[in-house]
Amino acid sequence: MYQESAGKIFLNYAIPQMIGLLFNSIYIIVDGVFIGMRLGSNALAAAGVGVPVVELLIALGIGLTSGAGVVISDRLATHNYSAARNAFLTALFLQGTIALVISVLGNLFLQPLATLLGATPEIHGLTTTYLRYIVTFSPFLLFSYLLGGLARNDGRPKLAMAVLTVGSLSNILLDYVFMYPLNMGIAGAALATAIGPVISVLILLPHFLLRKGLLYFEPGVPDRQTIRWFITLGFPSFVMEFSIGMVTFLMNYGIVRYGFGEEGLAAYLLIGYLMLIILTLFLGMAEGLQPAFSYLHAAEERQKLAELLKIASAVFLLLGIGSYALVFLHSLHFYQIFTPGDEALAFYAAEKSRPYFACFFCAGLNILMISYFQSTQTPGKALLLSSLRGFLLPGLFILTLPSLAAPSCLWFCHSLAEACTLLVYWLVRDDKGKRSTSGNRMNLTHNP
C-alpha cells in the first residue's frame, strides 16, 4: 500500500485531503455569504449562534476518525486484517451511538440549547429552526467524516477527496436552490448543510459494501478495549479541531474587554474566514498523512517514515511562509469581497491581520507534529501540543499580554501562542530519531 517513495506518498495522501477540506472551508464561507445577502443580519446571527454545534460535531467526527485510523492502520500494517475489520465495526458502533445520543437529546432540548448558545429573543426562533436540521441530520455528518477517513486508511485517498469536494459543491448548489427559487429561508440554509453529508455517505458506502478494499462489513462484536484506544488516540485531534472555535471565543472576549468594540468584532469575523482557509491547508495535509505515518510506524519502516516527516516539514514551513506573504500583501483584496460598502473595515482588518498571522508558519508545523505524534502512538505529546495551542496559551496571553503591554498586543496573541507551542515541541520531540520505532508502539493488535 505504501511501496512508493516518501515524496509520492506525500503527494498521494496529503494533497487530496488538503484539496477536499479546502472545498469544505470555501463552502462554509459561501454559506455565510448566501445567508447574509439573501436573509439579512438576523439570519446570519442565528446561523452564527449555531456554529459551535457544527464545530463540535466536526471535532467529534474527526477525533474518532483519527483514533480509529491509527488503530486500523497499525493492524493493516501487521497483516492482522480480521482485527482491522473488527476495529472498523467497533468504530461504526461507537459513531452510531454518539450520533443517536446527539440527535435525540439535541431535539429534546432544542429550545434551551439555543438559549445556552446565546440566541437572543429576536433570533431565538430562527436559531432553533437552524439547529433542528443540524442535530437531526448529525448522524450523516459524523459518518461522512468516519467513512471518508477510513477510506483513506484503506488506500483510497482520492475517493475521500472526491467525497469532500462533491459534498461541498452540492451544499453550495442547494444553498442557492433552497434560499432563492424555493425561498425556504433559514430552514433552506440548514437543510442544504444537512443534505451535503448524506450525499457524501451515499458515495462512500459502496467502497465498504462491495468490498473494494481490506475494510468491509464483517460479523463481529464491538470491542471495549478498542474503543478506549480510539478515544485515547483520537482526543488530540478533537482538541485540535475544536480549538478553532475556542480561539475565536477567546479573541471575541479579548476584543470586547480591551475596547476594540463592534469594529474589532466585525474585523475579526473577516480574519476568521482567512484563518479558516489557512488552517484548513495545514489540517487537510496533516489528516491526509495520518494513514501513512501510522502504517509506516507499525511496519517499522523507520527510514521512509523519517523521509516523509522531513518532506512534510519542509512543505508545511514553505506553505506557512508563503501564506503570510500573501496575507501581508493581499489580505485587503480578500476582505473587500465581504465589505463592498465599507472600505474602512476592510483596511482595518488587513492592518490587524499582519500581527495576527505573523507566526502562522509555526501553526503549520505544530499541526503536523500533533498528527505525527498521534499517528505514531504518542498521544500524550500530541495532546500537550493540542492543548497548548488550542486554549491554554491563547487564553493566557489574551488575558494578560494586552494588560501588561498594550491593548494592540491582543492581535499578536494567537501567533505568539503558536510560536511558544513550537518551542515546547523542540523540548518534547523524539530524541532526534534515535528512539526505536518498535519501542514506541502500543499493542493495538488486540483481537477480541
Sine and cosine of phi, psi and omega as CSV:
sin_phi,cos_phi,sin_psi,cos_psi,sin_omega,cos_omega
0.00,0.00,-0.53,0.85,-0.04,-1.00
-0.81,-0.58,0.75,0.66,-0.04,-1.00
-0.99,0.10,-0.23,0.97,-0.03,-1.00
-0.95,0.33,0.08,-1.00,0.08,-1.00
-0.93,0.36,0.29,-0.96,0.01,-1.00
-0.86,0.51,-0.61,0.80,0.02,-1.00
-0.89,0.45,-0.67,0.74,0.01,-1.00
-0.94,0.35,-0.58,0.81,0.07,-1.00
-0.87,0.49,-0.68,0.73,0.03,-1.00
-0.87,0.50,-0.74,0.67,-0.03,-1.00
-0.90,0.43,-0.63,0.78,-0.09,-1.00
-0.97,0.23,-0.42,0.91,-0.08,-1.00
-0.92,-0.38,-0.70,0.72,-0.07,-1.00
-0.96,0.29,-0.71,0.71,-0.12,-0.99
-0.93,0.37,-0.72,0.69,0.01,-1.00
-0.85,0.52,-0.68,0.73,-0.01,-1.00
-0.93,0.38,-0.59,0.81,0.05,-1.00
-0.88,0.48,-0.70,0.71,0.00,-1.00
-0.89,0.45,-0.69,0.72,0.00,-1.00
-0.88,0.48,-0.73,0.69,0.00,-1.00
-0.93,0.36,-0.51,0.86,0.05,-1.00
-0.89,0.46,-0.68,0.73,0.08,-1.00
-0.87,0.49,-0.61,0.79,0.00,-1.00
-0.90,0.44,-0.66,0.75,0.02,-1.00
-0.93,0.37,-0.65,0.76,0.03,-1.00
-0.88,0.47,-0.61,0.79,0.05,-1.00
-0.86,0.51,-0.71,0.71,-0.02,-1.00
-0.85,0.53,-0.66,0.75,0.01,-1.00
-0.92,0.38,-0.73,0.69,0.00,-1.00
-0.88,0.47,-0.61,0.79,0.05,-1.00
-0.85,0.53,-0.70,0.72,0.04,-1.00
-0.90,0.44,-0.62,0.79,0.03,-1.00
-0.90,0.44,-0.71,0.70,0.02,-1.00
-0.86,0.51,-0.75,0.66,-0.04,-1.00
-0.90,0.44,-0.72,0.70,-0.02,-1.00
-0.90,0.44,-0.68,0.73,-0.05,-1.00
-0.96,0.28,-0.62,0.78,-0.09,-1.00
-1.00,0.04,-0.64,0.77,-0.18,-0.98
-0.93,-0.36,-0.26,0.97,0.07,-1.00
1.00,-0.08,-0.03,-1.00,-0.16,-0.99
-0.93,0.36,-0.57,0.82,-0.01,-1.00
-0.91,0.42,-0.68,0.73,0.03,-1.00
-0.91,0.41,-0.62,0.79,0.03,-1.00
-0.90,0.44,-0.65,0.76,0.03,-1.00
-0.91,0.42,-0.64,0.77,0.01,-1.00
-0.90,0.44,-0.69,0.72,0.05,-1.00
-0.90,0.43,-0.61,0.79,0.03,-1.00
-0.90,0.44,-0.60,0.80,0.04,-1.00
-0.90,0.44,-0.56,0.83,-0.02,-1.00
-0.99,0.14,-0.16,0.99,-0.05,-1.00
-0.85,0.52,-0.66,0.75,0.02,-1.00
-0.83,0.55,-0.53,0.85,0.04,-1.00
-0.92,0.39,-0.70,0.72,0.03,-1.00
-0.89,0.45,-0.68,0.73,0.01,-1.00
-0.89,0.45,-0.62,0.78,0.03,-1.00
-0.90,0.43,-0.67,0.74,0.02,-1.00
-0.89,0.46,-0.70,0.72,0.01,-1.00
-0.89,0.45,-0.67,0.74,0.00,-1.00
-0.89,0.45,-0.66,0.75,0.04,-1.00
-0.89,0.45,-0.69,0.73,-0.01,-1.00
-0.89,0.46,-0.73,0.68,-0.03,-1.00
-0.94,0.34,-0.61,0.79,0.00,-1.00
-0.87,0.49,-0.78,0.63,0.00,-1.00
-0.91,0.41,-0.64,0.77,0.01,-1.00
-0.87,0.48,-0.66,0.75,0.00,-1.00
-0.91,0.40,-0.73,0.68,0.01,-1.00
-0.88,0.48,-0.71,0.70,0.02,-1.00
-0.90,0.43,-0.61,0.79,-0.01,-1.00
-0.89,0.46,-0.66,0.76,0.01,-1.00
-0.90,0.44,-0.72,0.70,-0.02,-1.00
-0.90,0.44,-0.73,0.68,-0.05,-1.00
-0.92,0.39,-0.66,0.75,0.03,-1.00
-0.88,0.47,-0.64,0.77,0.03,-1.00
-0.87,0.49,-0.69,0.72,-0.04,-1.00
-0.95,0.30,-0.57,0.82,0.07,-1.00
-0.92,0.39,-0.64,0.77,-0.03,-1.00
-0.91,0.42,-0.51,0.86,0.00,-1.00
-0.99,-0.12,0.23,0.97,0.08,-1.00
0.88,0.48,0.45,0.89,0.06,-1.00
-1.00,-0.09,0.94,0.33,-0.18,-0.98
-0.93,0.37,-0.58,0.81,0.02,-1.00
-0.90,0.44,-0.67,0.74,0.04,-1.00
-0.92,0.39,-0.58,0.82,0.04,-1.00
-0.89,0.45,-0.67,0.74,0.00,-1.00
-0.94,0.34,-0.52,0.85,0.09,-1.00
-0.93,0.38,-0.60,0.80,0.08,-1.00
-0.90,0.43,-0.61,0.79,0.08,-1.00
-0.87,0.49,-0.73,0.68,0.04,-1.00
-0.88,0.47,-0.67,0.74,-0.01,-1.00
-0.90,0.43,-0.63,0.77,0.03,-1.00
-0.90,0.44,-0.67,0.74,0.04,-1.00
-0.88,0.47,-0.68,0.73,0.01,-1.00
-0.88,0.47,-0.74,0.67,-0.03,-1.00
-0.91,0.43,-0.69,0.72,0.01,-1.00
-0.90,0.43,-0.64,0.77,0.03,-1.00
-0.89,0.45,-0.64,0.77,0.02,-1.00
-0.90,0.44,-0.73,0.68,0.03,-1.00
-0.87,0.50,-0.70,0.71,-0.03,-1.00
-0.89,0.45,-0.68,0.74,-0.01,-1.00
-0.90,0.44,-0.69,0.72,0.01,-1.00
-0.88,0.48,-0.72,0.69,-0.02,-1.00
-0.90,0.44,-0.70,0.71,-0.05,-1.00
-0.90,0.43,-0.70,0.71,-0.04,-1.00
-0.94,0.33,-0.80,0.61,-0.03,-1.00
-0.92,0.40,-0.59,0.81,0.02,-1.00
-0.87,0.49,-0.67,0.75,0.02,-1.00
-0.96,0.28,-0.58,0.81,0.00,-1.00
-0.92,0.39,-0.58,0.81,-0.08,-1.00
-0.91,-0.42,0.59,0.80,-0.08,-1.00
-0.89,0.45,-0.72,0.70,-0.04,-1.00
-0.89,0.45,-0.80,0.59,0.04,-1.00
-0.90,0.43,-0.49,0.87,0.04,-1.00
-0.89,0.45,-0.69,0.72,0.02,-1.00
-0.89,0.46,-0.65,0.76,0.03,-1.00
-0.91,0.41,-0.69,0.72,0.00,-1.00
-0.87,0.50,-0.59,0.80,-0.03,-1.00
-0.97,0.23,-0.14,0.99,0.08,-1.00
0.95,-0.30,0.24,0.97,0.01,-1.00
-0.93,0.36,0.81,-0.59,0.06,-1.00
-0.98,0.19,0.30,-0.95,0.02,-1.00
-0.80,0.60,-0.54,0.84,-0.06,-1.00
-0.93,0.38,-0.53,0.85,-0.05,-1.00
-0.91,-0.42,0.15,0.99,-0.09,-1.00
-0.87,0.49,-0.69,0.72,0.00,-1.00
-0.90,0.44,-0.67,0.74,0.04,-1.00
-0.90,0.44,-0.64,0.77,-0.02,-1.00
-0.91,0.41,-0.70,0.71,0.00,-1.00
-0.91,0.42,-0.59,0.81,0.06,-1.00
-0.88,0.47,-0.71,0.70,0.00,-1.00
-0.89,0.45,-0.73,0.68,-0.06,-1.00
-0.92,0.39,-0.53,0.85,-0.03,-1.00
-0.85,0.53,-0.70,0.71,0.02,-1.00
-0.93,0.36,-0.62,0.78,-0.05,-1.00
-0.90,0.43,-0.75,0.66,-0.06,-1.00
-0.96,0.28,-0.54,0.84,0.00,-1.00
-0.92,0.40,-0.65,0.76,-0.02,-1.00
-1.00,-0.07,0.14,0.99,-0.06,-1.00
-0.84,0.54,-0.55,0.84,0.05,-1.00
-0.84,0.55,-0.61,0.79,-0.01,-1.00
-0.93,0.37,-0.62,0.78,0.04,-1.00
-0.89,0.45,-0.72,0.70,-0.01,-1.00
-0.90,0.44,-0.69,0.72,-0.03,-1.00
-0.95,0.30,-0.44,0.90,0.05,-1.00
-0.91,0.42,-0.63,0.77,0.04,-1.00
-0.94,0.34,-0.68,0.73,-0.03,-1.00
-0.90,0.44,-0.78,0.63,-0.05,-1.00
-0.92,0.40,-0.61,0.79,0.05,-1.00
-0.90,0.44,-0.70,0.72,0.01,-1.00
-0.91,0.42,-0.64,0.77,-0.02,-1.00
-0.96,0.28,-0.46,0.89,0.13,-0.99
-0.89,0.45,-0.62,0.78,0.09,-1.00
-0.88,0.48,-0.71,0.70,0.00,-1.00
-0.91,0.41,-0.37,0.93,0.01,-1.00
-1.00,-0.07,0.29,0.96,0.09,-1.00
1.00,0.08,0.33,0.95,-0.02,-1.00
-0.84,-0.55,0.87,0.50,-0.02,-1.00
-0.90,0.44,-0.54,0.84,-0.01,-1.00
-0.95,0.31,-0.51,0.86,0.10,-0.99
-0.90,0.43,-0.69,0.72,0.03,-1.00
-0.88,0.48,-0.64,0.76,0.05,-1.00
-0.90,0.44,-0.71,0.71,-0.02,-1.00
-0.88,0.48,-0.62,0.78,-0.01,-1.00
-0.90,0.43,-0.73,0.69,0.03,-1.00
-0.88,0.47,-0.66,0.75,-0.03,-1.00
-0.92,0.40,-0.74,0.67,-0.01,-1.00
-0.90,0.43,-0.67,0.75,0.03,-1.00
-0.88,0.48,-0.66,0.75,0.00,-1.00
-0.93,0.37,-0.70,0.71,0.00,-1.00
-0.91,0.42,-0.61,0.80,0.04,-1.00
-0.91,0.41,-0.58,0.81,0.06,-1.00
-0.87,0.49,-0.71,0.71,0.00,-1.00
-0.89,0.46,-0.71,0.70,0.02,-1.00
-0.88,0.48,-0.71,0.70,-0.01,-1.00
-0.93,0.38,-0.55,0.84,0.11,-0.99
-0.81,0.59,-0.75,0.66,-0.02,-1.00
-0.90,0.44,-0.74,0.67,-0.06,-1.00
-0.89,0.46,-0.72,0.69,-0.08,-1.00
-0.96,0.28,-0.54,0.84,-0.08,-1.00
-1.00,-0.06,-0.39,0.92,-0.02,-1.00
-0.96,-0.27,-0.97,0.25,-0.02,-1.00
-0.87,0.50,-0.68,0.74,-0.05,-1.00
-1.00,0.04,-0.27,0.96,0.11,-0.99
0.80,0.61,0.76,0.65,-0.05,-1.00
-1.00,0.00,-0.02,1.00,0.06,-1.00
0.92,0.39,-0.56,-0.83,-0.05,-1.00
-0.90,0.44,-0.49,0.87,0.05,-1.00
-0.89,0.45,-0.60,0.80,0.03,-1.00
-0.91,0.42,-0.66,0.75,0.03,-1.00
-0.89,0.46,-0.69,0.73,0.00,-1.00
-0.93,0.38,-0.64,0.76,-0.02,-1.00
-0.91,0.41,-0.60,0.80,0.06,-1.00
-0.88,0.47,-0.68,0.73,0.05,-1.00
-0.89,0.45,-0.60,0.80,-0.06,-1.00
-0.97,0.26,-0.57,0.82,-0.10,-1.00
-0.98,0.22,-0.51,0.86,0.00,-1.00
-0.77,0.64,-0.78,0.63,0.03,-1.00
-0.90,0.43,-0.47,0.88,0.07,-1.00
-0.87,0.49,-0.71,0.70,0.03,-1.00
-0.89,0.46,-0.65,0.76,0.01,-1.00
-0.88,0.48,-0.71,0.71,-0.01,-1.00
-0.89,0.46,-0.66,0.75,-0.01,-1.00
-0.90,0.43,-0.54,0.84,0.04,-1.00
-0.96,0.29,-0.58,0.81,-0.08,-1.00
-0.98,0.19,-0.55,0.84,-0.13,-0.99
-0.82,0.57,-0.66,0.75,-0.02,-1.00
-0.84,0.54,-0.53,0.85,0.02,-1.00
-0.85,0.53,-0.65,0.76,-0.06,-1.00
-1.00,0.03,-0.58,0.82,-0.01,-1.00
-0.94,0.33,-0.60,0.80,-0.05,-1.00
-1.00,-0.06,0.13,0.99,0.07,-1.00
0.82,0.57,0.79,0.62,-0.01,-1.00
-0.99,0.12,-0.10,0.99,0.03,-1.00
-0.64,-0.77,-0.35,-0.94,0.01,-1.00
-0.99,0.11,-0.31,0.95,0.01,-1.00
-0.98,-0.17,0.81,-0.58,0.08,-1.00
-0.35,-0.94,0.15,-0.99,-0.06,-1.00
-0.95,0.31,0.82,-0.57,-0.02,-1.00
-0.64,-0.77,0.69,-0.73,-0.02,-1.00
-0.83,0.56,0.63,-0.78,-0.01,-1.00
0.02,-1.00,-0.03,-1.00,-0.02,-1.00
-0.86,-0.51,0.79,-0.61,0.06,-1.00
-0.83,0.56,0.64,-0.77,-0.13,-0.99
-0.95,-0.31,0.81,-0.58,-0.06,-1.00
-0.92,0.39,-0.60,0.80,0.02,-1.00
-0.90,0.43,-0.63,0.78,0.03,-1.00
-0.91,0.42,-0.62,0.78,0.06,-1.00
-0.86,0.50,-0.67,0.74,0.03,-1.00
-0.89,0.46,-0.63,0.78,0.05,-1.00
-0.90,0.43,-0.67,0.74,0.03,-1.00
-0.82,0.58,-0.74,0.67,-0.07,-1.00
-0.92,0.38,-0.70,0.71,-0.02,-1.00
-0.88,0.47,-0.73,0.68,-0.07,-1.00
-0.98,0.18,-0.42,0.91,-0.06,-1.00
-1.00,-0.03,-0.29,0.96,-0.08,-1.00
-0.87,0.49,-0.64,0.77,0.05,-1.00
-0.85,0.53,-0.61,0.79,0.04,-1.00
-0.92,0.38,-0.62,0.79,0.07,-1.00
-0.86,0.52,-0.74,0.67,0.00,-1.00
-0.89,0.45,-0.69,0.73,-0.04,-1.00
-0.88,0.47,-0.69,0.73,-0.02,-1.00
-0.94,0.33,-0.69,0.72,-0.05,-1.00
-0.95,0.30,-0.28,0.96,-0.02,-1.00
-0.90,0.43,-0.42,0.91,0.05,-1.00
-0.86,0.50,-0.71,0.71,0.05,-1.00
-0.92,0.38,-0.61,0.80,0.01,-1.00
-0.90,0.43,-0.70,0.71,0.01,-1.00
-0.90,0.44,-0.64,0.77,0.04,-1.00
-0.87,0.49,-0.71,0.70,0.03,-1.00
-0.87,0.50,-0.73,0.68,-0.03,-1.00
-0.91,0.42,-0.65,0.76,0.02,-1.00
-0.92,0.40,-0.66,0.76,0.05,-1.00
-0.87,0.49,-0.65,0.76,0.06,-1.00
-0.88,0.48,-0.73,0.69,-0.01,-1.00
-0.90,0.44,-0.62,0.78,0.00,-1.00
-0.88,0.48,-0.67,0.75,0.03,-1.00
-0.95,0.32,-0.69,0.72,-0.08,-1.00
-0.89,0.45,-0.63,0.78,-0.10,-1.00
-0.99,-0.14,0.27,0.96,0.23,-0.97
0.99,0.14,0.40,0.92,0.04,-1.00
-0.99,0.10,-0.24,0.97,0.19,-0.98
0.90,0.43,-0.35,-0.94,-0.06,-1.00
-0.90,0.44,-0.57,0.82,0.02,-1.00
-0.90,0.43,-0.65,0.76,0.04,-1.00
-0.91,0.42,-0.65,0.76,0.02,-1.00
-0.91,0.42,-0.68,0.73,0.01,-1.00
-0.91,0.42,-0.65,0.76,0.02,-1.00
-0.90,0.43,-0.64,0.77,-0.03,-1.00
-0.94,0.33,-0.48,0.88,0.11,-0.99
-0.87,0.49,-0.69,0.73,0.03,-1.00
-0.92,0.38,-0.67,0.74,0.04,-1.00
-0.88,0.48,-0.59,0.81,0.01,-1.00
-0.88,0.47,-0.61,0.79,0.06,-1.00
-0.88,0.47,-0.69,0.72,0.01,-1.00
-0.94,0.35,-0.63,0.78,0.05,-1.00
-0.87,0.50,-0.65,0.76,0.00,-1.00
-0.87,0.50,-0.67,0.74,0.00,-1.00
-0.91,0.41,-0.72,0.70,-0.05,-1.00
-0.91,0.41,-0.73,0.69,0.00,-1.00
-0.91,0.42,-0.52,0.85,0.03,-1.00
-0.89,0.45,-0.61,0.79,0.05,-1.00
-0.85,0.52,-0.71,0.70,0.00,-1.00
-0.94,0.33,-0.73,0.68,-0.04,-1.00
-0.89,0.46,-0.64,0.77,-0.01,-1.00
-0.89,0.45,-0.73,0.68,0.01,-1.00
-0.92,0.40,-0.63,0.78,0.00,-1.00
-0.90,0.43,-0.69,0.72,0.04,-1.00
-0.90,0.44,-0.65,0.76,0.00,-1.00
-0.89,0.45,-0.53,0.85,-0.04,-1.00
-0.99,0.15,-0.27,0.96,-0.06,-1.00
-0.80,0.59,-0.76,0.65,0.00,-1.00
-0.86,0.51,-0.64,0.77,-0.02,-1.00
-0.93,0.37,-0.72,0.69,0.05,-1.00
-0.84,0.55,-0.74,0.67,-0.07,-1.00
-0.90,0.44,-0.70,0.71,-0.05,-1.00
-0.91,0.41,-0.75,0.66,-0.03,-1.00
-0.90,0.43,-0.59,0.81,0.04,-1.00
-0.91,0.42,-0.73,0.69,-0.01,-1.00
-0.92,0.40,-0.58,0.82,0.01,-1.00
-0.99,0.17,-0.04,1.00,0.02,-1.00
0.87,0.49,0.57,0.82,0.10,-0.99
-1.00,0.02,0.96,0.28,-0.18,-0.98
-0.88,0.47,-0.67,0.74,-0.06,-1.00
-0.92,0.40,-0.71,0.70,0.00,-1.00
-0.92,0.40,-0.60,0.80,0.05,-1.00
-0.88,0.48,-0.70,0.72,0.03,-1.00
-0.90,0.43,-0.64,0.77,0.03,-1.00
-0.90,0.44,-0.67,0.74,0.00,-1.00
-0.90,0.44,-0.67,0.74,0.03,-1.00
-0.90,0.43,-0.63,0.78,0.01,-1.00
-0.90,0.43,-0.71,0.71,0.03,-1.00
-0.89,0.47,-0.72,0.70,-0.02,-1.00
-0.88,0.47,-0.67,0.74,0.00,-1.00
-0.87,0.49,-0.69,0.73,0.01,-1.00
-0.90,0.44,-0.68,0.73,-0.01,-1.00
-0.91,0.41,-0.70,0.72,0.00,-1.00
-0.89,0.46,-0.66,0.75,-0.01,-1.00
-0.91,0.43,-0.73,0.68,0.00,-1.00
-0.90,0.43,-0.65,0.76,0.03,-1.00
-0.90,0.44,-0.64,0.77,0.02,-1.00
-0.91,0.42,-0.69,0.72,0.02,-1.00
-0.91,0.41,-0.68,0.73,0.02,-1.00
-0.90,0.44,-0.63,0.78,0.02,-1.00
-0.89,0.46,-0.66,0.75,0.00,-1.00
-0.93,0.38,-0.59,0.81,0.05,-1.00
-0.87,0.49,-0.67,0.75,0.04,-1.00
-0.92,0.39,-0.64,0.77,0.05,-1.00
-0.88,0.47,-0.73,0.69,-0.05,-1.00
-0.89,0.46,-0.62,0.78,-0.12,-0.99
-1.00,-0.07,-0.52,0.85,-0.22,-0.98
-0.74,-0.67,0.15,0.99,-0.02,-1.00
-0.88,0.47,-0.50,0.86,0.02,-1.00
-0.84,0.54,-0.68,0.73,-0.02,-1.00
-0.90,0.43,-0.59,0.81,0.04,-1.00
-0.91,0.42,-0.71,0.70,-0.05,-1.00
-0.93,0.36,-0.49,0.87,0.00,-1.00
-0.91,0.42,-0.34,0.94,0.07,-1.00
-0.88,0.47,-0.58,0.81,-0.07,-1.00
-1.00,-0.05,-0.23,0.97,-0.09,-1.00
-0.77,-0.64,0.86,0.51,-0.05,-1.00
-0.89,0.46,-0.41,0.91,-0.02,-1.00
-0.95,-0.30,0.19,0.98,-0.07,-1.00
-0.60,-0.80,0.97,0.23,0.00,-1.00
-0.89,0.46,-0.55,0.83,-0.03,-1.00
-0.88,0.47,-0.64,0.77,0.00,-1.00
-0.92,0.40,-0.65,0.76,0.02,-1.00
-0.89,0.46,-0.69,0.73,0.03,-1.00
-0.90,0.43,-0.64,0.76,0.00,-1.00
-0.89,0.45,-0.71,0.70,0.01,-1.00
-0.90,0.44,-0.65,0.76,0.02,-1.00
-0.90,0.44,-0.63,0.78,0.02,-1.00
-0.90,0.45,-0.70,0.71,-0.03,-1.00
-0.96,0.27,-0.35,0.94,0.00,-1.00
-0.92,0.39,-0.51,0.86,-0.07,-1.00
-0.89,0.46,-0.76,0.65,0.10,-0.99
-0.95,0.30,-0.53,0.85,-0.09,-1.00
-0.90,0.44,-0.65,0.76,-0.07,-1.00
-0.99,-0.16,0.17,0.99,-0.16,-0.99
-0.84,0.54,-0.61,0.79,-0.06,-1.00
-0.92,-0.40,0.49,0.87,-0.06,-1.00
-0.96,0.27,-0.19,0.98,0.17,-0.99
-0.91,0.41,-0.47,0.88,0.10,-1.00
-0.93,0.36,-0.58,0.82,0.01,-1.00
-0.87,0.49,-0.68,0.74,0.00,-1.00
-0.88,0.48,-0.72,0.70,0.00,-1.00
-0.92,0.40,-0.60,0.80,0.05,-1.00
-0.88,0.47,-0.72,0.69,-0.01,-1.00
-0.89,0.46,-0.66,0.75,0.04,-1.00
-0.87,0.49,-0.71,0.70,-0.06,-1.00
-0.95,0.30,-0.52,0.85,0.10,-0.99
-0.88,0.47,-0.72,0.70,0.03,-1.00
-0.89,0.46,-0.65,0.76,-0.01,-1.00
-0.90,0.43,-0.76,0.65,0.01,-1.00
-0.88,0.48,-0.67,0.74,0.00,-1.00
-0.90,0.43,-0.72,0.69,-0.06,-1.00
-0.92,0.39,-0.48,0.88,0.00,-1.00
-0.99,-0.16,0.41,0.91,0.18,-0.98
0.89,0.46,0.68,0.74,0.13,-0.99
-0.83,-0.55,0.91,0.42,-0.15,-0.99
-0.91,0.41,-0.44,0.90,0.00,-1.00
-0.88,0.47,-0.71,0.70,0.02,-1.00
-0.93,0.38,-0.63,0.78,0.03,-1.00
-0.89,0.46,-0.68,0.73,0.00,-1.00
-0.92,0.38,-0.61,0.79,0.04,-1.00
-0.86,0.51,-0.77,0.64,-0.02,-1.00
-0.91,0.41,-0.65,0.76,0.02,-1.00
-0.87,0.48,-0.70,0.72,-0.03,-1.00
-0.93,0.37,-0.65,0.76,-0.01,-1.00
-0.89,0.46,-0.76,0.65,-0.06,-1.00
-0.99,0.16,-0.36,0.93,-0.11,-0.99
-0.99,0.14,-0.65,0.76,-0.05,-1.00
-0.45,-0.89,-0.48,0.88,-0.07,-1.00
-0.92,0.39,-0.84,0.55,-0.02,-1.00
-0.95,0.31,-0.69,0.73,0.08,-1.00
-0.84,0.54,-0.68,0.73,0.02,-1.00
-0.89,0.46,-0.71,0.71,0.00,-1.00
-0.87,0.49,-0.75,0.66,-0.07,-1.00
-0.94,0.35,-0.64,0.77,-0.02,-1.00
-0.91,0.41,-0.59,0.81,-0.03,-1.00
-0.98,0.21,-0.39,0.92,-0.13,-0.99
-0.89,-0.46,-0.71,0.71,-0.18,-0.98
-0.87,0.49,-0.74,0.68,0.02,-1.00
-0.88,0.47,-0.51,0.86,0.02,-1.00
-0.96,0.27,-0.62,0.78,-0.05,-1.00
-0.98,0.20,-0.55,0.84,-0.06,-1.00
-0.94,-0.33,-1.00,0.05,0.00,-1.00
-0.48,-0.88,0.51,-0.86,-0.01,-1.00
-0.82,0.58,-0.54,0.84,-0.03,-1.00
-0.89,0.45,-0.34,0.94,0.03,-1.00
-0.91,0.42,-0.29,0.96,0.02,-1.00
-0.80,0.60,-0.63,0.77,-0.10,-0.99
-0.96,0.28,-0.15,0.99,0.03,-1.00
-0.98,-0.21,-0.12,0.99,-0.15,-0.99
-0.89,0.46,-0.65,0.76,-0.03,-1.00
-0.91,0.42,-0.71,0.70,0.02,-1.00
-0.90,0.44,-0.65,0.76,0.01,-1.00
-0.89,0.46,-0.62,0.78,0.04,-1.00
-0.89,0.46,-0.66,0.75,0.03,-1.00
-0.91,0.42,-0.66,0.75,-0.01,-1.00
-0.90,0.43,-0.67,0.74,0.00,-1.00
-0.93,0.36,-0.57,0.82,0.06,-1.00
-0.90,0.44,-0.66,0.75,0.04,-1.00
-0.89,0.46,-0.60,0.80,0.06,-1.00
-0.89,0.46,-0.66,0.75,0.05,-1.00
-0.89,0.45,-0.62,0.78,0.04,-1.00
-0.83,0.55,-0.69,0.73,-0.02,-1.00
-0.88,0.47,-0.43,0.90,0.00,-1.00
-0.99,0.12,-0.49,0.87,-0.09,-1.00
-0.95,-0.31,0.02,1.00,-0.07,-1.00
-0.89,0.45,0.28,-0.96,0.08,-1.00
-0.85,0.53,0.43,-0.90,-0.12,-0.99
-0.94,0.35,0.90,0.43,0.04,-1.00
0.80,0.60,0.62,0.79,0.09,-1.00
0.98,0.20,0.11,0.99,-0.05,-1.00
-0.99,0.13,-0.28,0.96,-0.04,-1.00
-0.96,0.29,0.63,-0.78,0.01,-1.00
-0.91,0.42,0.73,-0.68,0.03,-1.00
-0.88,0.48,-0.70,0.71,-0.04,-1.00
-0.93,0.37,-0.43,0.90,0.01,-1.00
-0.97,0.23,-0.10,0.99,-0.05,-1.00
-0.91,-0.41,0.48,0.88,-0.05,-1.00
-0.92,-0.39,0.69,-0.72,0.18,-0.98
-0.99,0.17,0.37,-0.93,0.04,-1.00
-1.00,0.07,1.00,0.02,-0.08,-1.00
-0.99,-0.15,0.17,0.99,-0.07,-1.00
-1.00,-0.06,0.28,0.96,0.02,-1.00
-0.83,0.55,0.76,-0.65,0.00,-1.00
-0.85,-0.52,0.92,-0.38,-0.10,-0.99
-0.91,0.42,0.00,0.00,0.00,0.00
